[in-house]
Amino acid sequence: MTERRGAKESLVGTWTKATDEACADRYPATLTFATGTYRGVRAATQGFVSWDAGIYRLEGPDTLVMGTATDALESYRIAIEADRFDVTDAEGCRVSYRRDPRTP
């Protein structure tokens, strides 16, 4: 198993947003990653979210590419730990997600 594959596998599961900054409102409250695909679920108080469902891939050690709600492929800086990941978008908004302990 390569290091890159291990990092991708570490995203598989369900994650809950841990950031409450205003800029993070456009990102879903919950993300569920499978191998190569994801689904985002917004909170009851959220409107449009940038990540609804689509594909994702890791490119290099710190780049996440996500298919967005507009079908564009966007690149984000990412830092992955065992139970947390942080994503920074092109505008500098940093969003943290924590792994739901009920998922693998």
URRA-V661416 format. One record per residue. N is the residue number from 1. RES is the residue in three letters. NEAR is the number of other C-alpha atoms within 8 Angstrom. D_LAST is the distance of its C-alpha to the last C-alpha in Angstrom with 1 decimal. Layout:
BEGIN
n,res,near,d_last
N,RES,NEAR,D_LAST
N,RES,NEAR,D_LAST
END
This chain:
BEGIN
n,res,near,d_last
1,MET,4,18.2
2,THR,5,19.6
3,GLU,6,18.6
4,ARG,9,18.4
5,ARG,8,16.1
6,GLY,9,13.7
7,ALA,9,14.0
8,LYS,11,13.4
9,GLU,8,10.2
10,SER,8,9.1
11,LEU,8,9.7
12,VAL,11,7.6
13,GLY,12,5.8
14,THR,11,8.1
15,TRP,11,10.6
16,THR,11,13.7
17,LYS,12,17.0
18,ALA,8,18.5
19,THR,8,21.9
20,ASP,6,24.9
21,GLU,6,27.5
22,ALA,5,29.6
23,CYS,6,28.8
24,ALA,11,25.1
25,ASP,10,26.2
26,ARG,10,26.0
27,TYR,9,22.2
28,PRO,15,19.9
29,ALA,10,18.5
30,THR,12,15.1
31,LEU,13,13.6
32,THR,11,11.1
33,PHE,12,10.8
34,ALA,9,11.0
35,THR,7,12.9
36,GLY,8,16.1
37,THR,10,16.0
38,TYR,12,15.0
39,ARG,11,16.1
40,GLY,12,17.4
41,VAL,9,18.5
42,ARG,12,21.4
43,ALA,8,22.4
44,ALA,4,25.5
45,THR,5,27.6
46,GLN,9,26.7
47,GLY,6,28.8
48,PHE,5,28.2
49,VAL,12,25.0
50,SER,10,25.0
51,TRP,13,21.5
52,ASP,11,21.4
53,ALA,11,20.0
54,GLY,12,20.5
55,ILE,9,19.7
56,TYR,11,18.6
57,ARG,9,19.0
58,LEU,11,19.3
59,GLU,8,22.9
60,GLY,6,23.7
61,PRO,6,22.1
62,ASP,9,22.3
63,THR,11,22.8
64,LEU,12,20.5
65,VAL,12,22.3
66,MET,13,21.4
67,GLY,14,23.2
68,THR,13,24.6
69,ALA,11,26.0
70,THR,6,29.4
71,ASP,6,28.1
72,ALA,7,28.9
73,LEU,8,26.7
74,GLU,8,26.4
75,SER,9,25.5
76,TYR,12,24.0
77,ARG,10,23.7
78,ILE,11,20.2
79,ALA,8,19.1
80,ILE,8,15.5
81,GLU,6,14.3
82,ALA,5,11.1
83,ASP,6,10.4
84,ARG,10,13.2
85,PHE,11,15.1
86,ASP,11,18.8
87,VAL,11,20.6
88,THR,12,24.4
89,ASP,10,26.4
90,ALA,6,30.0
91,GLU,5,31.6
92,GLY,6,29.9
93,CYS,9,27.6
94,ARG,9,24.5
95,VAL,11,21.4
96,SER,11,18.5
97,TYR,12,15.0
98,ARG,11,12.5
99,ARG,11,8.8
100,ASP,9,8.4
101,PRO,5,7.4
102,ARG,4,6.9
103,THR,7,3.8
104,PRO,5,0.0
END
